[in-house]
Amino acid sequence: MDHDGDGSDYSPAPEEFLAPQTPTLDETLGRVYSGRPLPALYGRAWLLTLLACAEGFGLTPIPGDLVHGMGLLADGLAEVYKVPSPDRAVLKSDRLPFFPSLQWDLDRLLVQGLLESWTVDRESGGLQTVYACTETGRSMVNLLDGSPLLRQAQPFLKEVVAALADSSELDAETIAAGDSTFAAPARVGSVLDFGEWDDPRFHNYALRTTEAFEKANTRGLPFGRRDRVHLYAKYLVHVGRGAA
């Protein structure tokens, strides 16, 4: 799989997924997850790190639908930073993004005491479930820094949350309406594959949109991967305003 566009292949070695390099992390994950294979652990660790970052930016407690929206941003833009994402396919709905695997991990993190949730009133009426890290969850995030794979992903995950925090308009519905992958025409209930089986160079439209931003920078101004993430978030808000 060519992630760089320059002919080089990025394929994480099995040991990157299967063997955390820190004994303490290894033992703790073993106790918490009861021998689950690390690919599943990686998804939960990714999600827990996202929630911890959201707390750092004052976004928690965070509504469940926005957790999925944040997951869509992170999974879709991960290749901008050349980090592997746990989910590269999302379930198409009529309004909001939904990852069955993310919801599964969210529920497991709750049961394991790493997250907490409660029900609040929506501003628009009705009830919604919100999530936040527990003290145990925060401690686990600190331990995850011992995993080279998670340590590589952390700067990217923080940048995604920073981009989300920059605008109060970037809610789950706005993300879904503007995201280049999720908004692609498809039947409700179908699976939108942006890299799980199909080549992400052609089917990850969020990634391709950020590449278009970079190509449009004809004046040669400084424009790095962080700029691509933040500009994509601004693009989603712009699309949302146009659809309103």
Summary of the structure (lengths in Angstrom):
residues: 244
radius of gyration: 17.6
end to end distance: 38.0
largest distance: 53.6
contacts: 763
relative contact order: 0.16
helix: 55%
strand: 10%
